[in-house]
Amino acid sequence: MNKYFVVSYKLYSVKNGERKLEEETTEEEPFVLISGFGTTIPGFEKNIENLSTGDTFDSTIPAEGAYGRYVPEHVVKLPRPEDESQFDLRIGAIIPRQNEDGNRFLARIIGFEGDQVKLDLNHPLAGCDLNFQGSVKECREATNEEI
C-alpha cells in the first residue's frame, strides 16, 4: 500500500558532534511524499511509515543510510571551461555535469589551481548523520490519481 504523507520537519546535519540546521519546511510548504517510490532517503521513509496524522518524530539516520560517507576520491580537478560565461565559476557554486553514460549530476566548486577547477562530487551532506524532527500533518492511503 502506498501512503500519502504531508509532514513538516527540521533537518539537522550532525558531524563530529556538531548539529547544523540544514532545512526547514513551513506550514505553507510542507513536504509531501507518497511512500514506496524511493523519492526520499530510505531511512526517512522507514522512520515515518508507521506514523499517523498528528504523530511527531525525532529520528537520526546514520550517514551510511543517508548520503553515504564522504569519499576524498570524489574530489577531482578539471580544466577550466573555454567559455566561462556558461558557468558561475566561484567557490561554492553548484554546476551541472554529465558523465560519459549520459547521467547528470551536480558538482560543487571548492577551489582553483591554475587553469584547473577543483570540484567536489560528494553530496554536500555526505559524511553527516541526519536528524529529522517534525510532525505528520496528514497520512492516508494514496489515491490512484496520486500514484
Beta strands, then each sheet from edge to edge (+ up, - down):
strand 1: 3-15
strand 2: 18-24
strand 3: 31-34
strand 4: 56-61
strand 5: 75-79
strand 6: 94-98
strand 7: 104-113
strand 8: 116-120
strand 9: 129-141
sheet 1: 2+ 1- 3+
sheet 2: 2+ 1- 9+ 4-
sheet 3: 5+ 8- 7+ 6-
end
